[in-house]
């Protein structure tokens, strides 16, 4: 039996694209939480033990319905910004697994405050706004994930797979940002890039113990959030024009099931050679879609 703990496990997986009210400036948000899609896929195999870590039961209706049907899903309420509550969650997992965990999927995160639609220069004279933009994203997307790793690390050490995977975003990649000209989501992008580096640091530290880490981008995925924005033909053309600077062949988002299967394939193949890297859902460093 393979045990999986997944943070942010109540929703789909995807990309949403908020639009600035100031035209012609339109901004892309690559937001990749791998949530209920992972739980659905993994729990189809009765040999998997799936621990869904969520913040509140109030938004977990579909997850709870699925857990009622599949007894290998365990729902745990916690707060990834609170190390004490994370320790309690890890203790709950430990009771069910006899003190081990095979794979930790870091999937929860935030796109940041409303100022995320601003490019860097727009923060001139707005010190508080800039501080909030950066600090909130760092807390949600970097520190909380590091708290989670440290809370569950003793269980990973006793696991068979020994894998820690961070669901990142292509907006945290320097080359992708440079080629597309994507200038907003400052805090989000900085925090994702920072967590990518933290994962590499963990990889270097934990390699002697056989523990492998990975930052992973899901690509462009067909979620409800994405449809709500890119359903507008003009917006969709703008998004495709931007994406075509990186991949001229991309035509639209991938189905959730396909994206999840692709990523699980990459996670399944993770070894010491790729530990600490930032890869796409294709398992390379170039195919972002």
Phi and psi restraints in degrees (value plus and minus 20) as a CYANA .aco file:
   2 UNK   PHI    -124.0   -84.0
   2 UNK   PSI     109.3   149.3
   3 UNK   PHI    -121.9   -81.9
   3 UNK   PSI     115.2   155.2
   4 UNK   PHI    -148.2  -108.2
   4 UNK   PSI     113.8   153.8
   5 UNK   PHI    -135.5   -95.5
   5 UNK   PSI     108.2   148.2
   6 UNK   PHI    -146.4  -106.4
   6 UNK   PSI     101.2   141.2
   7 UNK   PHI    -105.3   -65.3
   7 UNK   PSI     134.5   174.5
   8 UNK   PHI      42.4    82.4
   8 UNK   PSI      28.7    68.7
   9 UNK   PHI    -117.6   -77.6
   9 UNK   PSI      12.2    52.2
  10 UNK   PHI    -129.1   -89.1
  10 UNK   PSI     -30.4     9.6
  11 UNK   PHI    -149.4  -109.4
  11 UNK   PSI    -183.4  -143.4
  12 UNK   PHI    -104.6   -64.6
  12 UNK   PSI    -168.9  -128.9
  13 UNK   PHI    -155.2  -115.2
  13 UNK   PSI     122.7   162.7
  14 UNK   PHI     152.0   192.0
  14 UNK   PSI    -187.9  -147.9
  15 UNK   PHI    -149.7  -109.7
  15 UNK   PSI     107.0   147.0
  16 UNK   PHI    -142.5  -102.5
  16 UNK   PSI     134.4   174.4
  17 UNK   PHI    -151.4  -111.4
  17 UNK   PSI      74.7   114.7
  18 UNK   PHI     -95.9   -55.9
  18 UNK   PSI     125.1   165.1
  19 UNK   PHI    -129.5   -89.5
  19 UNK   PSI     110.2   150.2
  20 UNK   PHI     -87.8   -47.8
  20 UNK   PSI     126.6   166.6
  21 UNK   PHI     -94.6   -54.6
  21 UNK   PSI     -29.2    10.8
  22 UNK   PHI    -119.0   -79.0
  22 UNK   PSI      90.5   130.5
  23 UNK   PHI    -107.8   -67.8
  23 UNK   PSI     129.4   169.4
  24 UNK   PHI    -108.7   -68.7
  24 UNK   PSI      -9.0    31.0
  25 UNK   PHI     -90.8   -50.8
  25 UNK   PSI      95.5   135.5
  26 UNK   PHI    -147.1  -107.1
  26 UNK   PSI     114.9   154.9
  27 UNK   PHI    -137.8   -97.8
  27 UNK   PSI     121.4   161.4
  28 UNK   PHI    -116.8   -76.8
  28 UNK   PSI     116.5   156.5
  29 UNK   PHI    -137.4   -97.4
  29 UNK   PSI      92.0   132.0
  30 UNK   PHI    -113.9   -73.9
  30 UNK   PSI      83.7   123.7
  31 UNK   PHI    -140.1  -100.1
  31 UNK   PSI      86.0   126.0
  32 UNK   PHI    -130.4   -90.4
  32 UNK   PSI      39.0    79.0
  33 UNK   PHI     -95.0   -55.0
  33 UNK   PSI     102.3   142.3
  34 UNK   PHI    -112.5   -72.5
  34 UNK   PSI      78.6   118.6
  35 UNK   PHI    -137.4   -97.4
  35 UNK   PSI    -125.6   -85.6
  36 UNK   PHI     -80.4   -40.4
  36 UNK   PSI     -48.6    -8.6
  37 UNK   PHI     -78.4   -38.4
  37 UNK   PSI     -61.1   -21.1
  38 UNK   PHI     -85.4   -45.4
  38 UNK   PSI     -65.3   -25.3
  39 UNK   PHI     -80.6   -40.6
  39 UNK   PSI     -64.4   -24.4
  40 UNK   PHI     -79.9   -39.9
  40 UNK   PSI     -67.7   -27.7
  41 UNK   PHI     -84.0   -44.0
  41 UNK   PSI     -71.1   -31.1
  42 UNK   PHI     -87.4   -47.4
  42 UNK   PSI     -56.0   -16.0
  43 UNK   PHI     -95.8   -55.8
  43 UNK   PSI     -29.5    10.5
  44 UNK   PHI     -87.1   -47.1
  44 UNK   PSI     -42.6    -2.6
  45 UNK   PHI    -116.8   -76.8
  45 UNK   PSI      94.1   134.1
  46 UNK   PHI     -84.2   -44.2
  46 UNK   PSI     -33.7     6.3
  47 UNK   PHI    -100.3   -60.3
  47 UNK   PSI     -30.5     9.5
  48 UNK   PHI    -111.8   -71.8
  48 UNK   PSI     119.3   159.3
  49 UNK   PHI    -130.0   -90.0
  49 UNK   PSI      94.7   134.7
  50 UNK   PHI    -132.5   -92.5
  50 UNK   PSI      99.7   139.7
  51 UNK   PHI    -125.3   -85.3
  51 UNK   PSI      91.8   131.8
  52 UNK   PHI    -116.0   -76.0
  52 UNK   PSI      89.9   129.9
  53 UNK   PHI    -114.0   -74.0
  53 UNK   PSI     100.2   140.2
  54 UNK   PHI    -152.1  -112.1
  54 UNK   PSI     141.6   181.6
  55 UNK   PHI    -103.6   -63.6
  55 UNK   PSI     -55.4   -15.4
  56 UNK   PHI    -170.1  -130.1
  56 UNK   PSI     123.5   163.5
  57 UNK   PHI     -93.8   -53.8
  57 UNK   PSI     -38.3     1.7
  58 UNK   PHI     -82.3   -42.3
  58 UNK   PSI     -47.4    -7.4
  59 UNK   PHI    -130.3   -90.3
  59 UNK   PSI      -5.1    34.9
  60 UNK   PHI    -126.4   -86.4
  60 UNK   PSI       3.4    43.4
  61 UNK   PHI     -71.9   -31.9
  61 UNK   PSI     -76.9   -36.9
  62 UNK   PHI     -80.3   -40.3
  62 UNK   PSI     -57.3   -17.3
  63 UNK   PHI     -85.3   -45.3
  63 UNK   PSI     -64.3   -24.3
  64 UNK   PHI     -85.4   -45.4
  64 UNK   PSI     -57.0   -17.0
  65 UNK   PHI     -82.6   -42.6
  65 UNK   PSI     -62.5   -22.5
  66 UNK   PHI     -86.2   -46.2
  66 UNK   PSI     -60.7   -20.7
  67 UNK   PHI     -84.8   -44.8
  67 UNK   PSI     -50.1   -10.1
  68 UNK   PHI     -89.1   -49.1
  68 UNK   PSI     -46.6    -6.6
  69 UNK   PHI    -109.6   -69.6
  69 UNK   PSI     -50.1   -10.1
  70 UNK   PHI    -141.0  -101.0
  70 UNK   PSI      91.2   131.2
  71 UNK   PHI     -95.1   -55.1
  71 UNK   PSI     -25.7    14.3
  72 UNK   PHI    -109.7   -69.7
  72 UNK   PSI     -13.9    26.1
  73 UNK   PHI    -120.6   -80.6
  73 UNK   PSI     107.5   147.5
  74 UNK   PHI    -139.7   -99.7
  74 UNK   PSI      98.6   138.6
  75 UNK   PHI    -113.8   -73.8
  75 UNK   PSI     106.4   146.4
  76 UNK   PHI    -146.0  -106.0
  76 UNK   PSI     103.2   143.2
  77 UNK   PHI    -107.9   -67.9
  77 UNK   PSI     106.7   146.7
  78 UNK   PHI    -173.0  -133.0
  78 UNK   PSI    -197.9  -157.9
  79 UNK   PHI    -154.1  -114.1
  79 UNK   PSI      90.8   130.8
  80 UNK   PHI     -93.2   -53.2
  80 UNK   PSI     -24.9    15.1
  81 UNK   PHI    -111.2   -71.2
  81 UNK   PSI     -20.8    19.2
  82 UNK   PHI    -140.2  -100.2
  82 UNK   PSI      83.1   123.1
  83 UNK   PHI     -77.0   -37.0
  83 UNK   PSI     -53.6   -13.6
  84 UNK   PHI     -86.2   -46.2
  84 UNK   PSI     -64.5   -24.5
  85 UNK   PHI     -87.1   -47.1
  85 UNK   PSI     -53.3   -13.3
  86 UNK   PHI     -86.4   -46.4
  86 UNK   PSI     -58.6   -18.6
  87 UNK   PHI     -81.1   -41.1
  87 UNK   PSI     -59.5   -19.5
  88 UNK   PHI     -84.8   -44.8
  88 UNK   PSI     -60.2   -20.2
  89 UNK   PHI     -84.7   -44.7
  89 UNK   PSI     -61.8   -21.8
  90 UNK   PHI     -83.7   -43.7
  90 UNK   PSI     -56.8   -16.8
  91 UNK   PHI     -85.5   -45.5
  91 UNK   PSI     -56.0   -16.0
  92 UNK   PHI     -86.5   -46.5
  92 UNK   PSI     -62.1   -22.1
  93 UNK   PHI     -83.8   -43.8
  93 UNK   PSI     -62.5   -22.5
  94 UNK   PHI     -78.9   -38.9
  94 UNK   PSI     -57.5   -17.5
  95 UNK   PHI     -83.3   -43.3
  95 UNK   PSI     -54.8   -14.8
  96 UNK   PHI    -103.2   -63.2
  96 UNK   PSI     -39.7     0.3
  97 UNK   PHI    -135.8   -95.8
  97 UNK   PSI     -13.5    26.5
  98 UNK   PHI      40.3    80.3
  98 UNK   PSI      18.4    58.4
  99 UNK   PHI      68.1   108.1
  99 UNK   PSI       5.9    45.9
 100 UNK   PHI    -162.1  -122.1
 100 UNK   PSI     145.3   185.3
 101 UNK   PHI    -172.8  -132.8
 101 UNK   PSI     112.2   152.2
 102 UNK   PHI    -105.1   -65.1
 102 UNK   PSI     -68.2   -28.2
 103 UNK   PHI    -155.3  -115.3
 103 UNK   PSI     110.0   150.0
 104 UNK   PHI    -130.9   -90.9
 104 UNK   PSI      99.8   139.8
 105 UNK   PHI    -125.9   -85.9
 105 UNK   PSI      94.1   134.1
 106 UNK   PHI    -110.5   -70.5
 106 UNK   PSI      82.5   122.5
 107 UNK   PHI    -142.4  -102.4
 107 UNK   PSI     -34.1     5.9
 108 UNK   PHI    -104.5   -64.5
 108 UNK   PSI     131.6   171.6
 109 UNK   PHI     157.0   197.0
 109 UNK   PSI    -199.3  -159.3
 110 UNK   PHI    -158.5  -118.5
 110 UNK   PSI     127.3   167.3
 111 UNK   PHI    -100.6   -60.6
 111 UNK   PSI     -31.2     8.8
 112 UNK   PHI      81.9   121.9
 112 UNK   PSI     159.3   199.3
 113 UNK   PHI     -93.6   -53.6
 113 UNK   PSI    -199.4  -159.4
 114 UNK   PHI     -81.2   -41.2
 114 UNK   PSI     -45.2    -5.2
 115 UNK   PHI     -89.2   -49.2
 115 UNK   PSI     -22.1    17.9
 116 UNK   PHI     -81.0   -41.0
 116 UNK   PSI     -38.4     1.6
 117 UNK   PHI    -100.4   -60.4
 117 UNK   PSI     -23.8    16.2
 118 UNK   PHI    -113.1   -73.1
 118 UNK   PSI     119.6   159.6
 119 UNK   PHI     -97.6   -57.6
 119 UNK   PSI     145.9   185.9
 120 UNK   PHI     -73.7   -33.7
 120 UNK   PSI     -62.8   -22.8
 121 UNK   PHI     -88.3   -48.3
 121 UNK   PSI     -40.7    -0.7
 122 UNK   PHI     -91.1   -51.1
 122 UNK   PSI     -31.4     8.6
 123 UNK   PHI    -105.9   -65.9
 123 UNK   PSI     -19.9    20.1
 124 UNK   PHI     -79.0   -39.0
 124 UNK   PSI     106.5   146.5
 125 UNK   PHI      59.4    99.4
 125 UNK   PSI     -13.9    26.1
 126 UNK   PHI    -144.8  -104.8
 126 UNK   PSI      41.1    81.1
 127 UNK   PHI     -76.8   -36.8
 127 UNK   PSI     -67.5   -27.5
 128 UNK   PHI     -82.8   -42.8
 128 UNK   PSI     -59.7   -19.7
 129 UNK   PHI     -84.6   -44.6
 129 UNK   PSI     -61.8   -21.8
 130 UNK   PHI     -86.5   -46.5
 130 UNK   PSI     -64.5   -24.5
 131 UNK   PHI     -77.8   -37.8
 131 UNK   PSI     -64.2   -24.2
 132 UNK   PHI     -87.3   -47.3
 132 UNK   PSI     -64.1   -24.1
 133 UNK   PHI     -74.9   -34.9
 133 UNK   PSI     -67.9   -27.9
 134 UNK   PHI     -95.3   -55.3
 134 UNK   PSI     -69.2   -29.2
 135 UNK   PHI     -86.0   -46.0
 135 UNK   PSI     -59.9   -19.9
 136 UNK   PHI     -85.0   -45.0
 136 UNK   PSI     -60.7   -20.7
 137 UNK   PHI     -87.9   -47.9
 137 UNK   PSI     -59.5   -19.5
 138 UNK   PHI     -82.9   -42.9
 138 UNK   PSI     -62.7   -22.7
 139 UNK   PHI     -83.9   -43.9
 139 UNK   PSI     -64.6   -24.6
 140 UNK   PHI     -96.9   -56.9
 140 UNK   PSI     -57.9   -17.9
 141 UNK   PHI    -126.5   -86.5
 141 UNK   PSI     -33.0     7.0
 142 UNK   PHI    -139.5   -99.5
 142 UNK   PSI     -82.2   -42.2
 143 UNK   PHI     -81.7   -41.7
 143 UNK   PSI     -64.4   -24.4
 144 UNK   PHI     -81.6   -41.6
 144 UNK   PSI     -57.3   -17.3
 145 UNK   PHI     -89.8   -49.8
 145 UNK   PSI     -56.6   -16.6
 146 UNK   PHI     -87.7   -47.7
 146 UNK   PSI     -58.6   -18.6
 147 UNK   PHI     -78.5   -38.5
 147 UNK   PSI     -62.0   -22.0
 148 UNK   PHI     -85.3   -45.3
 148 UNK   PSI     -65.8   -25.8
 149 UNK   PHI     -77.2   -37.2
 149 UNK   PSI     -68.7   -28.7
 150 UNK   PHI     -85.6   -45.6
 150 UNK   PSI     -51.7   -11.7
 151 UNK   PHI     -90.2   -50.2
 151 UNK   PSI     -54.0   -14.0
 152 UNK   PHI    -121.5   -81.5
 152 UNK   PSI     -22.3    17.7
 153 UNK   PHI     -81.7   -41.7
 153 UNK   PSI     -56.5   -16.5
 154 UNK   PHI     -85.6   -45.6
 154 UNK   PSI     -48.5    -8.5
 155 UNK   PHI     -96.5   -56.5
 155 UNK   PSI     -59.4   -19.4
 156 UNK   PHI     -80.4   -40.4
 156 UNK   PSI     -59.1   -19.1
 157 UNK   PHI     -78.7   -38.7
 157 UNK   PSI     -49.8    -9.8
 158 UNK   PHI    -116.0   -76.0
 158 UNK   PSI     -21.1    18.9
 159 UNK   PHI    -100.8   -60.8
 159 UNK   PSI     149.2   189.2
 160 UNK   PHI    -106.3   -66.3
 160 UNK   PSI     -62.6   -22.6
 161 UNK   PHI     -97.1   -57.1
 161 UNK   PSI     -60.5   -20.5
 162 UNK   PHI      36.8    76.8
 162 UNK   PSI      37.3    77.3
 163 UNK   PHI    -147.7  -107.7
 163 UNK   PSI     117.2   157.2
 164 UNK   PHI    -145.2  -105.2
 164 UNK   PSI     101.5   141.5
 165 UNK   PHI    -144.5  -104.5
 165 UNK   PSI     106.5   146.5
 166 UNK   PHI    -123.3   -83.3
 166 UNK   PSI     104.1   144.1
 167 UNK   PHI    -102.8   -62.8
 167 UNK   PSI      86.3   126.3
 168 UNK   PHI    -118.6   -78.6
 168 UNK   PSI    -169.2  -129.2
 169 UNK   PHI    -178.1  -138.1
 169 UNK   PSI     124.4   164.4
 170 UNK   PHI     -82.8   -42.8
 170 UNK   PSI     -39.4     0.6
 171 UNK   PHI     -92.2   -52.2
 171 UNK   PSI     -27.4    12.6
 172 UNK   PHI    -117.4   -77.4
 172 UNK   PSI     -10.2    29.8
 173 UNK   PHI    -123.7   -83.7
 173 UNK   PSI     110.1   150.1
 174 UNK   PHI     -83.4   -43.4
 174 UNK   PSI     -65.4   -25.4
 175 UNK   PHI     -87.9   -47.9
 175 UNK   PSI     -61.3   -21.3
 176 UNK   PHI     -80.3   -40.3
 176 UNK   PSI     -65.1   -25.1
 177 UNK   PHI     -84.5   -44.5
 177 UNK   PSI     -61.5   -21.5
 178 UNK   PHI     -84.6   -44.6
 178 UNK   PSI     -64.0   -24.0
 179 UNK   PHI     -92.5   -52.5
 179 UNK   PSI     -55.5   -15.5
 180 UNK   PHI    -104.2   -64.2
 180 UNK   PSI     -42.1    -2.1
 181 UNK   PHI      56.8    96.8
 181 UNK   PSI      -0.9    39.1
 182 UNK   PHI     -89.1   -49.1
 182 UNK   PSI      90.7   130.7
 183 UNK   PHI    -130.3   -90.3
 183 UNK   PSI     -27.4    12.6
 184 UNK   PHI    -125.2   -85.2
 184 UNK   PSI    -183.7  -143.7
 185 UNK   PHI      32.7    72.7
 185 UNK   PSI      27.1    67.1
 186 UNK   PHI     -78.1   -38.1
 186 UNK   PSI     -76.3   -36.3
 187 UNK   PHI     -82.5   -42.5
 187 UNK   PSI     -63.6   -23.6
 188 UNK   PHI     -78.8   -38.8
 188 UNK   PSI     -68.7   -28.7
 189 UNK   PHI     -85.6   -45.6
 189 UNK   PSI     -62.6   -22.6
 190 UNK   PHI     -82.8   -42.8
 190 UNK   PSI     -62.3   -22.3
 191 UNK   PHI     -89.5   -49.5
 191 UNK   PSI     -56.4   -16.4
 192 UNK   PHI     -87.0   -47.0
 192 UNK   PSI     -63.6   -23.6
 193 UNK   PHI     -83.2   -43.2
 193 UNK   PSI     -59.5   -19.5
 194 UNK   PHI     -84.7   -44.7
 194 UNK   PSI     -60.2   -20.2
 195 UNK   PHI     -89.8   -49.8
 195 UNK   PSI     -52.7   -12.7
 196 UNK   PHI     -76.8   -36.8
 196 UNK   PSI     -64.2   -24.2
 197 UNK   PHI     -86.0   -46.0
 197 UNK   PSI     -60.6   -20.6
 198 UNK   PHI     -80.4   -40.4
 198 UNK   PSI     -58.2   -18.2
 199 UNK   PHI     -84.5   -44.5
 199 UNK   PSI     -57.2   -17.2
 200 UNK   PHI     -86.3   -46.3
 200 UNK   PSI     -57.7   -17.7
 201 UNK   PHI     -83.5   -43.5
 201 UNK   PSI     -64.0   -24.0
 202 UNK   PHI     -80.4   -40.4
 202 UNK   PSI     -60.4   -20.4
 203 UNK   PHI     -79.7   -39.7
 203 UNK   PSI     -64.9   -24.9
 204 UNK   PHI     -83.7   -43.7
 204 UNK   PSI     -60.9   -20.9
 205 UNK   PHI     -88.6   -48.6
 205 UNK   PSI     -61.5   -21.5
 206 UNK   PHI    -115.3   -75.3
 206 UNK   PSI     -25.2    14.8
 207 UNK   PHI     -73.1   -33.1
 207 UNK   PSI     -62.5   -22.5
 208 UNK   PHI     -81.1   -41.1
 208 UNK   PSI     -39.6     0.4
 209 UNK   PHI    -114.3   -74.3
 209 UNK   PSI     -18.7    21.3
 210 UNK   PHI      60.3   100.3
 210 UNK   PSI      -7.9    32.1
 211 UNK   PHI    -108.4   -68.4
 211 UNK   PSI     113.7   153.7
 212 UNK   PHI    -135.3   -95.3
 212 UNK   PSI     119.4   159.4
 213 UNK   PHI    -141.9  -101.9
 213 UNK   PSI     138.8   178.8
 214 UNK   PHI    -176.6  -136.6
 214 UNK   PSI     116.6   156.6
 215 UNK   PHI    -119.1   -79.1
 215 UNK   PSI     114.1   154.1
 216 UNK   PHI    -157.0  -117.0
 216 UNK   PSI     109.3   149.3
 217 UNK   PHI    -118.3   -78.3
 217 UNK   PSI     113.7   153.7
 218 UNK   PHI    -103.5   -63.5
 218 UNK   PSI     -31.9     8.1
 219 UNK   PHI      65.9   105.9
 219 UNK   PSI    -175.5  -135.5
 220 UNK   PHI    -121.5   -81.5
 220 UNK   PSI      97.1   137.1
 221 UNK   PHI    -142.0  -102.0
 221 UNK   PSI     123.2   163.2
 222 UNK   PHI    -102.3   -62.3
 222 UNK   PSI      56.8    96.8
 223 UNK   PHI    -121.3   -81.3
 223 UNK   PSI     150.4   190.4
 224 UNK   PHI     -81.2   -41.2
 224 UNK   PSI     -58.3   -18.3
 225 UNK   PHI     -83.2   -43.2
 225 UNK   PSI     -60.2   -20.2
 226 UNK   PHI     -87.8   -47.8
 226 UNK   PSI     -61.7   -21.7
 227 UNK   PHI     -83.6   -43.6
 227 UNK   PSI     -53.8   -13.8
 228 UNK   PHI     -82.3   -42.3
 228 UNK   PSI     -46.7    -6.7
 229 UNK   PHI    -124.6   -84.6
 229 UNK   PSI     -71.5   -31.5
 230 UNK   PHI     -98.6   -58.6
 230 UNK   PSI     -17.1    22.9
 231 UNK   PHI     -88.2   -48.2
 231 UNK   PSI     -41.9    -1.9
 232 UNK   PHI     -94.4   -54.4
 232 UNK   PSI     101.6   141.6
 233 UNK   PHI     -77.6   -37.6
 233 UNK   PSI     -58.5   -18.5
 234 UNK   PHI     -87.6   -47.6
 234 UNK   PSI     -61.7   -21.7
 235 UNK   PHI     -85.4   -45.4
 235 UNK   PSI     -61.4   -21.4
 236 UNK   PHI     -82.3   -42.3
 236 UNK   PSI     -60.5   -20.5
 237 UNK   PHI     -82.7   -42.7
 237 UNK   PSI     -61.6   -21.6
 238 UNK   PHI     -81.4   -41.4
 238 UNK   PSI     -65.5   -25.5
 239 UNK   PHI     -82.5   -42.5
 239 UNK   PSI     -65.8   -25.8
 240 UNK   PHI     -83.4   -43.4
 240 UNK   PSI     -58.7   -18.7
 241 UNK   PHI     -79.6   -39.6
 241 UNK   PSI     -61.2   -21.2
 242 UNK   PHI     -86.9   -46.9
 242 UNK   PSI     -67.4   -27.4
 243 UNK   PHI     -84.8   -44.8
 243 UNK   PSI     -52.6   -12.6
 244 UNK   PHI     -85.5   -45.5
 244 UNK   PSI     -38.0     2.0
 245 UNK   PHI     -88.1   -48.1
 245 UNK   PSI     -41.2    -1.2
 246 UNK   PHI    -124.0   -84.0
 246 UNK   PSI     -59.0   -19.0
 247 UNK   PHI    -164.6  -124.6
 247 UNK   PSI      85.4   125.4
 248 UNK   PHI     -87.6   -47.6
 248 UNK   PSI     -34.7     5.3
 249 UNK   PHI    -114.7   -74.7
 249 UNK   PSI     -29.9    10.1
 250 UNK   PHI     -85.9   -45.9
 250 UNK   PSI     112.6   152.6
 251 UNK   PHI    -136.9   -96.9
 251 UNK   PSI     -40.8    -0.8
 252 UNK   PHI     155.4   195.4
 252 UNK   PSI     158.3   198.3
 253 UNK   PHI     -92.7   -52.7
 253 UNK   PSI     134.3   174.3
 254 UNK   PHI    -106.5   -66.5
 254 UNK   PSI     129.9   169.9
 255 UNK   PHI     -79.8   -39.8
 255 UNK   PSI     129.1   169.1
 256 UNK   PHI     -76.2   -36.2
 256 UNK   PSI     -66.5   -26.5
 257 UNK   PHI     -80.4   -40.4
 257 UNK   PSI     -58.7   -18.7
 258 UNK   PHI     -86.1   -46.1
 258 UNK   PSI     -63.6   -23.6
 259 UNK   PHI     -83.2   -43.2
 259 UNK   PSI     -63.3   -23.3
 260 UNK   PHI     -84.1   -44.1
 260 UNK   PSI     -64.6   -24.6
 261 UNK   PHI     -81.3   -41.3
 261 UNK   PSI     -61.6   -21.6
 262 UNK   PHI     -80.4   -40.4
 262 UNK   PSI     -65.6   -25.6
 263 UNK   PHI     -89.6   -49.6
 263 UNK   PSI     -57.8   -17.8
 264 UNK   PHI     -85.1   -45.1
 264 UNK   PSI     -51.2   -11.2
 265 UNK   PHI     -85.0   -45.0
 265 UNK   PSI     -61.6   -21.6
 266 UNK   PHI     -86.9   -46.9
 266 UNK   PSI     -63.3   -23.3
 267 UNK   PHI     -83.3   -43.3
 267 UNK   PSI     -61.0   -21.0
 268 UNK   PHI     -82.4   -42.4
 268 UNK   PSI     -52.3   -12.3
 269 UNK   PHI    -111.2   -71.2
 269 UNK   PSI     -18.9    21.1
 270 UNK   PHI     -81.7   -41.7
 270 UNK   PSI     106.6   146.6
 271 UNK   PHI    -153.2  -113.2
 271 UNK   PSI    -194.4  -154.4
 272 UNK   PHI     -82.4   -42.4
 272 UNK   PSI     -50.5   -10.5
 273 UNK   PHI     -84.2   -44.2
 273 UNK   PSI     -59.8   -19.8
 274 UNK   PHI    -116.3   -76.3
 274 UNK   PSI     -21.8    18.2
 275 UNK   PHI     -79.2   -39.2
 275 UNK   PSI     113.4   153.4
 276 UNK   PHI      70.4   110.4
 276 UNK   PSI     -24.8    15.2
 277 UNK   PHI    -103.8   -63.8
 277 UNK   PSI     146.2   186.2
 278 UNK   PHI    -132.3   -92.3
 278 UNK   PSI      88.6   128.6
 279 UNK   PHI    -136.6   -96.6
 279 UNK   PSI     140.0   180.0
 280 UNK   PHI    -104.1   -64.1
 280 UNK   PSI     153.3   193.3
 281 UNK   PHI     -87.7   -47.7
 281 UNK   PSI     -27.1    12.9
 282 UNK   PHI    -112.6   -72.6
 282 UNK   PSI     -25.2    14.8
 283 UNK   PHI      66.7   106.7
 283 UNK   PSI      -4.1    35.9
 284 UNK   PHI    -146.3  -106.3
 284 UNK   PSI    -188.3  -148.3
 285 UNK   PHI    -137.9   -97.9
 285 UNK   PSI       1.8    41.8
 286 UNK   PHI    -152.6  -112.6
 286 UNK   PSI     -56.8   -16.8
 287 UNK   PHI    -108.0   -68.0
 287 UNK   PSI      68.3   108.3
 288 UNK   PHI     -99.2   -59.2
 288 UNK   PSI     -31.0     9.0
